[in-house]
Amino acid sequence: MTGLSISVRKTSTGISLAAGVKGSSHQTPALTYVGGARVYVVEASMGDESGNTDYNLGDDGVVVTDAQGRIVQ
C-alpha cells in the first residue's frame, strides 16, 4: 500500500495489527484481535498516488471486522 506501513501477524488467539505512515518514526502500537478477525485496506481515490508516493493519506484507511463481519476498528 503506497504511503502506509501495515503489518498483520497471526497470533495464538487471533491476529496482531500494526499500522503507520511509511517513512515516519511514529507507528502505533500493535493491536490484537481475536480469532476470525479480518483486515481490509481502503483506498478511496487512486488519483492521488504517483509511483511510490501517496500525496493524500486522508482517503486511506484500515477496517477490522470480527468473525461475524461487524466493524471493530
N, C-alpha and C positions, 0 to 999 in steps of 0.2 A: 504494500500500500504506500503510495507516494506521500511523503511528509509525516507519516506516523510509524511508530515502532510498536508492534503488537506481538506479545508472546503469550501463547496458550499452552499450558502443560497439563498432562494427565497426572492426577494425584491418586492416592489410595481411596479417597472418598468422593472424588469428582474432578474438577479442573481448577487450575490457578491461572488468573488473567492479569497481565501487567501491560500497561499502555502508556505511551508518551509521545512527544514530538521528536522526530529524528533530529539529531544534532544538538538537542537540549541536554543540559546536565541534570535537569529535574525530571524524574519519572515517578509516577505514583506507585505506592507500594502495591504488591500483588494482592489481588482479592481472590478468595476461594469460594467456589460454588459447588453445591452437592451434585451427585451423580445425575446424569440426564440433562444437565445444563448445556445450552448451545450458544455459540458466539457468532454474531453477524456483524460484518463491517459495512457501514452505509456510506456511499459516496453519492451525494445528491446532484453534483454537477461536475462532469469530467472536463468541462471547458476551462477550468482554472489551473490546469496542470500542463506542464511542459517538460518533457524528459523526466528527470528525477526530482523536479521541483513542484510543490503544490503552493500556489500563491494565495489560497484562501482555505484555511483549515476549518472555517466556520461551517462549512457544508459537509464535513466528515464526522462520522460518529461510530460508536460501538454499541451494540444492543446485546444484552444477555437475556436468554429466556430459561425458565425452569423446565423440568421434564414434561409439564403439562402445556408448555408453549406460552406461559404468561411472562411478560417482561418483568425482570427483576433488577435490571441496571440499564 
